[in-house]
Amino acid sequence: MKIIKKASAGTLESSDVLVTVQPADILKLELESPVLAQYGEQIEETVRTVLADLGVKTGLIMLQDQGALDCTIRARLETAVRRGAEQEV
C-alpha cells in the first residue's frame, strides 16, 4: 500500500492517539508520548508490524500518543494509512 496524500485518524484526548501519515521517499516514524521512556519500544514495534502487514514501505508516520492501548494504536494507524492511500476504511 502506498501513501499518496496526507491523512489522519484519532484525537488528542486521554487514552487515544492522533496518527498522521503523509507521502515521503523513505519510511520515517516520529513518536511523541508521555510514556515514551516506558513504552516507546513497544509502540514502535506495534507501528512497524502494522505497516508491514499493510505493505507500507515509504511515508512519514507521526504519532501523538496520549496513553493509548495497543489495540487503539493499531486501529488508528490502519485507518490513517487507508485514508492516505485512498482506500475504503
C-alpha positions in Angstrom: 0.0 0.0 0.0 1.3 3.4 -0.9 0.5 6.6 1.0 -0.4 9.2 -1.7 -1.9 12.0 0.5 -1.8 13.4 4.0 -4.4 11.8 6.3 -5.0 11.4 10.0 -7.1 9.4 12.5 -7.6 9.7 16.2 -7.7 12.5 18.7 -5.5 14.1 21.4 -7.9 13.0 24.1 -6.6 11.0 27.0 -6.1 7.3 26.2 -6.1 8.0 22.5 -3.5 8.6 19.8 -3.5 11.0 16.8 -1.9 9.4 13.8 -0.9 11.5 10.8 0.6 10.0 7.6 1.9 11.7 4.5 3.9 10.7 1.5 7.7 10.5 1.7 10.6 8.9 -0.1 11.6 6.8 2.9 9.8 5.3 5.9 10.2 7.6 8.8 8.5 7.3 12.2 8.0 10.2 14.7 6.6 9.4 18.1 5.5 11.8 20.9 4.2 10.2 24.1 4.2 10.9 27.8 5.1 7.2 28.3 7.9 7.2 25.7 10.5 6.1 28.2 8.5 3.1 29.4 6.6 2.0 26.3 8.4 3.7 23.3 9.9 0.5 22.0 6.7 -1.5 22.2 4.7 1.3 20.5 7.4 1.5 17.7 7.3 -2.3 17.3 3.5 -2.2 17.0 3.6 0.5 14.4 6.2 -1.3 12.3 4.2 -4.5 12.5 1.0 -2.8 11.3 2.9 -1.0 8.5 4.5 -4.3 7.4 1.1 -6.1 7.4 -0.3 -3.3 5.2 2.7 -3.3 2.9 3.7 0.3 3.6 7.3 0.8 2.6 7.5 4.6 2.5 5.9 7.5 4.2 6.2 9.9 7.2 4.2 8.4 10.1 3.6 10.7 13.1 2.0 9.6 16.3 1.0 11.9 19.2 0.2 9.3 21.8 -1.9 10.2 24.9 -1.5 6.8 26.6 -3.4 4.7 24.1 -3.7 0.9 24.3 -2.0 -1.3 21.7 -5.4 -2.1 20.0 -6.2 1.7 19.7 -2.8 2.4 18.2 -3.3 -0.4 15.6 -6.8 0.8 14.7 -5.9 4.5 14.4 -2.8 3.7 12.3 -4.6 1.4 9.9 -7.3 3.9 9.4 -4.9 6.8 8.8 -2.9 4.7 6.3 -6.0 3.6 4.4 -7.2 7.2 4.2 -3.8 8.3 3.0 -3.9 5.6 0.3 -7.5 6.5 -0.6 -8.8 3.0 0.3 -12.1 2.2 1.9 -11.9 2.2 5.7 
